[in-house]
Amino acid sequence: MQYFLGIGEYSDKAPFEASILVHFRQRIGEEIINRISRRIVENKSERVGEKNQEKKLKETNNREIKEG
C-alpha cells in the first residue's frame, strides 16, 4: 500500500487509520465497490489466460525444435 501511496521507503507505521477505508467504502457505495472488484478479477483472469497461452506456445516451439 505504501508503494501505491507514493511513499519512497518502507515504514512499519500505518500510512493512515484503518477506519478511513470504512468511510471511503461508505461514501462511494456498494455498487461501485462491486464493479471495481469484478474488474480486478476479470483483469487477473485475462492475464492468467494470456500467460497460459504463452506457456503453451513456448512448449510447442520447444517440442518442434527438439523434433526438427
RODO-2510 file (C-alpha; in nm, 4 decimals, decimal comma):
residues 68
     n   res          X          Y          Z
     1     m     0,0000     0,0000     0,0000
     2     q     0,2856     0,2346     0,0790
     3     y     0,4132     0,1953    -0,2780
     4     f     0,0754     0,2913    -0,4256
     5     l     0,0567     0,5951    -0,1992
     6     g     0,3909     0,7134    -0,3307
     7     i     0,5856     0,6612    -0,0097
     8     g     0,9512     0,6250    -0,1093
     9     e     1,0629     0,3811     0,1565
    10     y     0,9210     0,1089     0,3789
    11     s     0,7834     0,2018     0,7187
    12     d     0,6286    -0,0087     0,9956
    13     k     0,3915     0,2789     1,0703
    14     a     0,0490     0,2601     0,9055
    15     p     0,0101     0,5324     0,6406
    16     f    -0,3423     0,6120     0,7697
    17     e    -0,6052     0,4914     1,0143
    18     a    -0,7876     0,1752     0,9068
    19     s    -1,1229     0,3441     0,9693
    20     i    -1,0583     0,5698     0,6683
    21     l    -1,1171     0,2690     0,4421
    22     v    -1,4580     0,2140     0,6027
    23     h    -1,5552     0,5759     0,5420
    24     f    -1,4268     0,5540     0,1849
    25     r    -1,6362     0,2434     0,1123
    26     q    -1,9444     0,4034     0,2640
    27     r    -1,9065     0,7176     0,0546
    28     i    -1,8617     0,5535    -0,2840
    29     g    -2,1269     0,2877    -0,2316
    30     e    -2,1591    -0,0861    -0,2596
    31     e    -2,2299    -0,0943    -0,6342
    32     i    -1,9076     0,0851    -0,7252
    33     i    -1,7067    -0,1370    -0,4902
    34     n    -1,8596    -0,4435    -0,6576
    35     r    -1,7792    -0,3097    -1,0057
    36     i    -1,4187    -0,2446    -0,9030
    37     s    -1,3902    -0,5955    -0,7581
    38     r    -1,5312    -0,7516    -1,0765
    39     r    -1,2869    -0,5554    -1,2941
    40     i    -0,9935    -0,6676    -1,0805
    41     v    -1,0988    -1,0331    -1,1107
    42     e    -1,1612    -1,0016    -1,4860
    43     n    -0,8235    -0,8368    -1,5397
    44     k    -0,6462    -1,1068    -1,3403
    45     s    -0,8310    -1,3818    -1,5292
    46     e    -0,7277    -1,2301    -1,8636
    47     r    -0,3638    -1,2133    -1,7559
    48     v    -0,3648    -1,5738    -1,6364
    49     g    -0,5168    -1,6784    -1,9696
    50     e    -0,2501    -1,4866    -2,1618
    51     k     0,0293    -1,6441    -1,9557
    52     n    -0,1152    -1,9917    -2,0154
    53     q    -0,1271    -1,9254    -2,3906
    54     e     0,2339    -1,8031    -2,3892
    55     k     0,3435    -2,1101    -2,1928
    56     k     0,1688    -2,3467    -2,4364
    57     l     0,3249    -2,1674    -2,7335
    58     k     0,6735    -2,1966    -2,5818
    59     e     0,6188    -2,5665    -2,5090
    60     t     0,5025    -2,6261    -2,8668
    61     n     0,8008    -2,4383    -3,0072
    62     n     1,0412    -2,6331    -2,7842
    63     r     0,8904    -2,9650    -2,8977
    64     e     0,9180    -2,8621    -3,2636
    65     i     1,2819    -2,7625    -3,2165
    66     k     1,3658    -3,0944    -3,0460
    67     e     1,1792    -3,2983    -3,3079
    68     g     1,3032    -3,0946    -3,6045
***
